[in-house]
């Protein structure tokens, strides 16, 4: 798993190295993009390696909501 936020240049280099490995050695890479604004999402969408999967988590909003709710009950 690779987690990224606005580090497109570093992500490109990291994925190039990871995906250079034979499929027998690396079955999958999951990239968690934390809502990057630097073109990361578009670049990830352009990849065609079946071993790469992208996930954009919804958890930050849930964490903020839980934090705000906890303050109401404090």
C-alpha positions in Angstrom: 0.0 0.0 0.0 1.2 3.5 -0.9 -0.4 6.5 0.7 0.0 9.9 -1.0 -1.1 13.5 -0.9 0.3 16.0 -3.4 3.5 14.1 -4.1 3.0 13.2 -7.7 6.7 13.2 -8.7 7.6 10.9 -5.8 4.5 8.7 -6.5 5.6 8.3 -10.1 9.0 7.1 -9.1 7.7 4.8 -6.4 5.2 3.1 -8.6 7.7 2.8 -11.5 10.0 0.9 -9.2 7.2 -1.2 -7.7 5.6 -2.1 -11.0 8.9 -3.0 -12.5 8.8 -6.1 -10.3 7.6 -9.3 -12.0 3.9 -10.0 -11.3 5.0 -13.2 -9.6 6.8 -11.1 -7.0 4.2 -8.3 -6.7 0.6 -9.2 -7.2 -0.9 -5.8 -6.4 -0.3 -2.2 -5.3 -3.0 -0.2 -3.6 -2.5 3.6 -3.8 -4.5 5.6 -1.3 -4.8 9.1 -2.6 -5.9 11.5 0.1 -7.6 13.9 -2.2 -4.5 15.3 -3.9 -4.9 18.5 -5.9 -1.7 18.2 -8.0 -3.0 15.9 -10.8 -2.3 12.7 -8.9 -5.9 11.4 -9.5 -5.8 12.0 -13.2 -2.4 10.4 -13.5 -3.5 7.3 -11.5 -6.6 7.0 -13.7 -4.3 6.9 -16.8 -2.4 3.9 -15.6 -3.2 0.6 -17.2 -1.3 -1.9 -15.1 -3.9 -4.4 -13.7 -1.9 -4.7 -10.5 -2.5 -1.0 -9.5 -5.7 -0.1 -7.7 -6.5 3.4 -6.4 -8.5 4.2 -3.3 -9.7 7.6 -2.2 -10.7 7.3 1.4 -13.8 9.0 2.8 -12.5 8.7 6.4 -11.2 12.3 6.9 -14.8 13.7 6.9 -15.8 10.9 9.3 -13.0 11.7 11.6 -13.8 15.4 11.6 -17.5 14.6 12.3 -16.6 12.3 15.1 -14.2 14.9 16.6 -16.9 17.6 16.4 -19.5 15.3 18.0 -17.1 14.4 20.8 -16.7 18.1 21.7 -20.5 18.5 21.9 -20.6 15.8 24.5 -17.6 17.0 26.5 
